[in-house]
Amino acid sequence: MKGQDVVFLMVNGVDTPDKVAGYLKDGRYTMPCAYKTAAANPMKIYSVQYCPTQYVIGRDGKITARTVGATTVEIRRMLDAALGQK
């Protein structure tokens, strides 16, 4: 999606920051990540019940698509639709 108007964010309310850091490093991902802390769990804040859950959020801040356990093909379809591409 390089060059597209897309930002990827990761929310992890299960694993430790060290484990997630290893995952991000191994996959060569550079996205920011929100972690569970003693004060808050992002999975509760975002009402995530199952992992993985993917959301596409439009420029207006509203969720345009949500899927649980989606394949790469499904995620790409959701992103293309949000960007107005076929």
N, C-alpha and C positions, 0 to 999 in steps of 0.2 A: 504494500500500500504506500510505498515511498512516493513522495510527491503529491499524494492525495491529502485532502483536508480532513485527516483522521488522527485521533489521539487514542492510544490504548492505555488503559489503567488496569491494575490488578488489585483485587481485594482478597485477602486471605485471613480468615478468622479461625484457622485450624492449626497451621504449622508455625513453627518458630521462625523468627526473622532469619536466623542462620540457614535453616533448611530452604526457605524461599530464596535467599541470596544465592545458594548453590544452584537451584533450579534456574534462576534468571541468568546466572553466569554460564551454566552448561548450554542453555538454549540461546545464548548471546542476545537476550532480551534487554532492552534499556528502559522499559516502562516503569513508571512509579508504582509503588505498592502500599496499600493501607493494611496494617496489621492489627491483630487483636491485642489489646492492652488490658491491664487490670481495670481500667476505667470504662472501656468500651470495646464492643465486638462489632466490626464492620458488617459481619454477616447478619446480625440483628438489625443494625441501622438500615441496611439495604434489603431486608426481608428475604435473604437468601436461605432457602431450605435444603437445597441439594447442590453438590459440587460435581462438575463445574456448571455454573450458570452464566450465560452470556447476555449482556444487554447492549443494545445500540441506542445511544442517546443523541437526539437531534441538537442542532444549534440552539434551539429554544429551551434546551434543558429537559425536555420531556422524553420519556422512553418511547422509542418507535418500534422496537422489537425486543423480544426476550425468548430465550430458549434454554433448555436444560440438557446438558450432555450432547450438545450439537457437534456434528462433524465439521471439519474444515470447510467442506463444500457448502454446508448450510450457513456457516458464519460468513463466508464470502458472499453468499446470496443476500444475506441480511444487510451487509455493508454496502453492496452494490445498489440495493434498493434504497437505502438511506441517502446515498450519494446521487441518486437519480440516474444510475447506469443500468444497463441490461446485463 
